[in-house]
Amino acid sequence: MKINQKKQQALVAYLFILPGLLLYIIFLIYPILKALQISFYEWNIMLGSQNIFVGMANYERALSDPIVGVALKNTTLYTIVTVPGQMVIALFIALLLNKITKGKIFFRTIYYIPVVTSWVVVSLLFRYLFQSPKGIINFIIVNVLGVVQKPIPWLQEASTAFFPILSLGIWKGIGWTMVIFLAALETISPDLYEVAEIDGANGWQKLTGITLPLIRPTLVFTSVMLMIGGFNVFISVFLITQGGPLQRTEVILSYMYRQAFNYLDFGYGAALSFILTIIIAVLSFLQIRFLRKPEEIV
Amino acid sequence: MFLKSYRTRKIVSKVFIYILIGVGAIVMVLPFAWMVSTSLVEKAYYFEYPPELIPENPTFNNYIKAWTTGKFQLFFLNSLIVTVVSVIFVILFSAMMAYAFARLEFPGKEWVFYTIIFVLMVPNMVGIIPQFLLAKTLNLRNSLWGLILFYVSGSIPFNAFLLRGFFETLPHELEDAILIDGGNYLTIFLRMIIPLSTPALATVSIFSFLGYWDEYILALTLIDDVGKRTLPVAIATYHGQHGTDWGLVFAASIIAIAPIITMFVLLQRYFVGGLTQGAFKG
């Protein structure tokens, strides 16, 4: 009876996971493994042509490709600018919102709207805002604030073309980070702050002595998630600069997509995507290892 | 005296807080305000100097034009079909899988579970090349069904993982009662798990809806046939072919994002609930 029941339960379980698992194996696991295989080949999609095994050649090529260097530098820049940018601003806003009751939900909604708006739409929007010589950003900095003499050719010059992408990354992500921070802040008991105030602690001391240590797991979680998101930056680059001018704003995924779907160099594209996977895996591991306290590691 | 100054200080700091929050909120909203403003101007090929947030002759003509010209309504319908069908399937399959992981014992459970967690760590774009090749082989390119299959498969692991966490919190006593009453596992799933999990299922549905409605990369890669395009791909192509009519682009964009923004504003407690639940679990 007991054994029968166990067998029956296992059978039921398999039936329950079967449809999902099948889809998942065919359309997700198989492609990921296939990508690994393709990365060791010179892959030809023309009918009747041969795929040639080239070993590590695609990876070696990536190491000496100057554009990969540029893309890697830009992807890293994007991450180290947007991750702290989003976290600091989001924390600031969350701390402020945590102090008010009237209008809290209203403001939370406002800050979150960019998060739910499609990347395609906001990318086009930022392209529009950063137009030059006539665009709203140029109008503000030249005619309203007067911080520069003449309009900045944002998208035409390599040195400034990445700026719209960075600002979009921060602007779009603040809401998500803020909502998570706010939820964490709401769990902290106000008593703690009262006790600290009686002891004469100032705002900064309360922040560094109570708030930050108590939301530490949330800070680690968001920093890992934002870092992964940062290294995966693609649509904004693809639609705002197309990696230009002269491939100077290329990031890993935009370059990978170009290699695969413009030049049909699938082997090289696959190798680039695996290089990114390895970077992300190593960085997430290091982040979790060093930012979590030993007792927090599961 | 002390009390009074303390109270004034409190009020001053409150006002200061609201000003800071307000300025931040304006920065968040301003780009959208420009988008709406531009969408009300006809033939906005160039940026007017000095810019006016409230245009001189506002008109809804861009909206009418965006909605009625070309295949826009078809793109909207394509997006709607792909999104709704994908949400239904992803909820069904993820919930079934999550139920097995949360409530049933079977050989190989750990192993399958860890594979799922592992794949969650791999960036989505890694699969794009072979997914393109697979779609070609299986004749799933230029097909909304193809898109649906890839969408559903891609989001099953995450959603199953999320729902499993919720299903585990449900009481076990009910389950035993159903079995004693002669019910089977399917009865438990349909009569107990599903009805008790509506908030979690709602959260998953909303997040999935949002993700599918906005999905761009797979739709761009798998669909060449103009008639099968979804909104994000269509809108990206409106821009920059022969000088951009920004008023038209933004009118189309606003029509495309309106359902999402409305849904978010109305159902935001599910959004926030889902987000924070995921955060504290991770």
HADDOCK unambig.tbl for C-alpha pairs under 7 A between the chains (distance, minus, plus):
assign (segid A and resid 9 and name CA) (segid B and resid 104 and name CA) 6.56 0.50 0.50
assign (segid A and resid 9 and name CA) (segid B and resid 105 and name CA) 6.74 0.50 0.50
assign (segid A and resid 10 and name CA) (segid B and resid 105 and name CA) 6.15 0.50 0.50
assign (segid A and resid 10 and name CA) (segid B and resid 106 and name CA) 4.41 0.50 0.50
assign (segid A and resid 13 and name CA) (segid B and resid 100 and name CA) 5.00 0.50 0.50
assign (segid A and resid 13 and name CA) (segid B and resid 104 and name CA) 6.24 0.50 0.50
assign (segid A and resid 13 and name CA) (segid B and resid 106 and name CA) 6.63 0.50 0.50
assign (segid A and resid 16 and name CA) (segid B and resid 96 and name CA) 5.16 0.50 0.50
assign (segid A and resid 16 and name CA) (segid B and resid 97 and name CA) 5.71 0.50 0.50
assign (segid A and resid 16 and name CA) (segid B and resid 100 and name CA) 6.20 0.50 0.50
assign (segid A and resid 17 and name CA) (segid B and resid 96 and name CA) 6.25 0.50 0.50
assign (segid A and resid 17 and name CA) (segid B and resid 97 and name CA) 4.42 0.50 0.50
assign (segid A and resid 17 and name CA) (segid B and resid 100 and name CA) 6.59 0.50 0.50
assign (segid A and resid 19 and name CA) (segid B and resid 93 and name CA) 6.48 0.50 0.50
assign (segid A and resid 20 and name CA) (segid B and resid 93 and name CA) 5.11 0.50 0.50
assign (segid A and resid 20 and name CA) (segid B and resid 94 and name CA) 6.62 0.50 0.50
assign (segid A and resid 20 and name CA) (segid B and resid 97 and name CA) 6.60 0.50 0.50
assign (segid A and resid 20 and name CA) (segid B and resid 156 and name CA) 6.71 0.50 0.50
assign (segid A and resid 23 and name CA) (segid B and resid 153 and name CA) 5.26 0.50 0.50
assign (segid A and resid 24 and name CA) (segid B and resid 153 and name CA) 4.90 0.50 0.50
assign (segid A and resid 24 and name CA) (segid B and resid 154 and name CA) 6.97 0.50 0.50
assign (segid A and resid 27 and name CA) (segid B and resid 131 and name CA) 6.99 0.50 0.50
assign (segid A and resid 27 and name CA) (segid B and resid 150 and name CA) 6.16 0.50 0.50
assign (segid A and resid 27 and name CA) (segid B and resid 153 and name CA) 6.08 0.50 0.50
assign (segid A and resid 28 and name CA) (segid B and resid 127 and name CA) 6.95 0.50 0.50
assign (segid A and resid 28 and name CA) (segid B and resid 153 and name CA) 6.57 0.50 0.50
assign (segid A and resid 28 and name CA) (segid B and resid 154 and name CA) 6.27 0.50 0.50
assign (segid A and resid 31 and name CA) (segid B and resid 127 and name CA) 5.20 0.50 0.50
assign (segid A and resid 31 and name CA) (segid B and resid 130 and name CA) 4.97 0.50 0.50
assign (segid A and resid 31 and name CA) (segid B and resid 131 and name CA) 5.74 0.50 0.50
assign (segid A and resid 32 and name CA) (segid B and resid 126 and name CA) 6.43 0.50 0.50
assign (segid A and resid 32 and name CA) (segid B and resid 127 and name CA) 5.00 0.50 0.50
assign (segid A and resid 34 and name CA) (segid B and resid 130 and name CA) 6.19 0.50 0.50
assign (segid A and resid 35 and name CA) (segid B and resid 126 and name CA) 6.97 0.50 0.50
assign (segid A and resid 35 and name CA) (segid B and resid 127 and name CA) 6.40 0.50 0.50
assign (segid A and resid 35 and name CA) (segid B and resid 129 and name CA) 6.85 0.50 0.50
assign (segid A and resid 35 and name CA) (segid B and resid 130 and name CA) 5.84 0.50 0.50
assign (segid A and resid 93 and name CA) (segid B and resid 21 and name CA) 6.74 0.50 0.50
assign (segid A and resid 96 and name CA) (segid B and resid 17 and name CA) 6.21 0.50 0.50
assign (segid A and resid 96 and name CA) (segid B and resid 21 and name CA) 7.00 0.50 0.50
assign (segid A and resid 107 and name CA) (segid B and resid 25 and name CA) 6.91 0.50 0.50
assign (segid A and resid 110 and name CA) (segid B and resid 25 and name CA) 6.41 0.50 0.50
assign (segid A and resid 111 and name CA) (segid B and resid 25 and name CA) 6.31 0.50 0.50
assign (segid A and resid 111 and name CA) (segid B and resid 28 and name CA) 6.22 0.50 0.50
assign (segid A and resid 117 and name CA) (segid B and resid 257 and name CA) 6.42 0.50 0.50
assign (segid A and resid 118 and name CA) (segid B and resid 214 and name CA) 5.13 0.50 0.50
assign (segid A and resid 120 and name CA) (segid B and resid 232 and name CA) 6.13 0.50 0.50
assign (segid A and resid 120 and name CA) (segid B and resid 236 and name CA) 6.44 0.50 0.50
assign (segid A and resid 121 and name CA) (segid B and resid 253 and name CA) 6.07 0.50 0.50
assign (segid A and resid 125 and name CA) (segid B and resid 35 and name CA) 6.93 0.50 0.50
assign (segid A and resid 134 and name CA) (segid B and resid 47 and name CA) 5.91 0.50 0.50
assign (segid A and resid 135 and name CA) (segid B and resid 47 and name CA) 6.12 0.50 0.50
assign (segid A and resid 180 and name CA) (segid B and resid 275 and name CA) 7.00 0.50 0.50
assign (segid A and resid 180 and name CA) (segid B and resid 276 and name CA) 5.69 0.50 0.50
assign (segid A and resid 180 and name CA) (segid B and resid 279 and name CA) 6.96 0.50 0.50
assign (segid A and resid 183 and name CA) (segid B and resid 276 and name CA) 6.58 0.50 0.50
assign (segid A and resid 221 and name CA) (segid B and resid 282 and name CA) 6.65 0.50 0.50
assign (segid A and resid 266 and name CA) (segid B and resid 129 and name CA) 6.77 0.50 0.50
assign (segid A and resid 270 and name CA) (segid B and resid 129 and name CA) 6.97 0.50 0.50
assign (segid A and resid 273 and name CA) (segid B and resid 126 and name CA) 5.28 0.50 0.50
assign (segid A and resid 274 and name CA) (segid B and resid 126 and name CA) 6.86 0.50 0.50
assign (segid A and resid 277 and name CA) (segid B and resid 122 and name CA) 6.19 0.50 0.50
assign (segid A and resid 277 and name CA) (segid B and resid 123 and name CA) 6.45 0.50 0.50
